[in-house]
Amino acid sequence: MSYDTYRETPDMAESTDMSDLRDALPHIQPRVPSPATNQQQMQNLQNLILTAVNSAIADNNELWEERFSSKDEEVRDLRRRLAESERRQPSGMGLPRAQEAEFRKTALAKPEPYDGDRKKFRSFSESLELHFNANPAYFSRERNRISFALSYMSIGAAAALRTEWVERRKIAEERSDAGEITLLESWAHFERTLKDHFADTHEEERARYEIIYKKQGTLTAQEFFVKFEELRRRAGYDTRRNEQFLITLIRNNINGPLIKQIIYSGNVPTTYIEWKTRIVTNDQLWRDQIENERMLRGSTNGSSGTGNRGPNGRYQEKGASERKTETVEAKRDGTGTLYTGAGKEMELDKQKFRSEGRCFKCGEKGHRARDHLNGQIPQKPKFDLRAMLEAMPEEERAKLLQGF
């Protein structure tokens, strides 16, 4: 464009207004944001925030894990150094140590050597617990508990586990593995290992079966409940949570007359403890009454009432052995044994009298000892010939009378 042309061109800034330009453009409707677009934007914003938060949490967790790992490593290093220093430190040097309690002998029987039998595991565990409670000062150290238990695991599978445990301990000490040593000196870990190897996994199921069919029979009520309580504990039954079920069991398994006696009394127990107490009490009273009646019968039969019990638990009259001795030492005659003491009766030789057909009471023939009623002497039967002949048939009577 030439200068002349440019000079003749009017200035647009001065002559043209923005309103004129807006009017010259085509009219366009303003945009209104749709609801769907707003929801999408909010969702995107939430996802963005959630991603940022998760990333921050992950970074924080990694940071703390690194810190914890470093601290754990420091603790393991300190334990290893402490174990080495204690092992290398001569006795009598360094910090004073608390005096360890010595093993104190008790009146308890030693545990039976355990062979790994699952049926014997409960008994072995209970025996260990008794010794731990009887000597708490010594067994307060868990290592002493483990050593005591291992010393009685000397047979079968139990001995194999003991060998494995001792070897693990030896290797851990050689490697100065403080973590493994700490684990092997933990009674909780040792007890859990024993249960994993030897505990009867079906003990509870078996006890629940046995308790249903456990009858009293000839047992006393006290003896029955000792066995019943053991089965109840093994079966996992609680006296409160399973009270009604336990009451049903004892009513079915205790001897019927004893249960009827309690029910007919009108004062029927309502709890398991009340049932147990009433059954034991009534059973003991009944047995005492039977024993008193037996003693009373013994005293009325000639005993002085100061008898004792025989080997079978029954009442034995005092003087029984003396009477036997007197019988052996008595004099004998031709008809039997005659006691020379005052008031003694004649003991007849029954075998001889029986073979001769004689009475044990009087020695006569023709009757028996039971025929002596009320002390009377039985009369000999009279022979009636006429009545006999009249009762016979004529032919027999004629034959019999021939020759007379």
Beta strands, then each sheet from edge to edge (+ up, - down):
strand 1: 308-309
strand 2: 315-316
strand 3: 331-332
strand 4: 336-338
strand 5: 346-348
sheet 1: 1+ 2-
sheet 2: 3+ 4- 5+
end
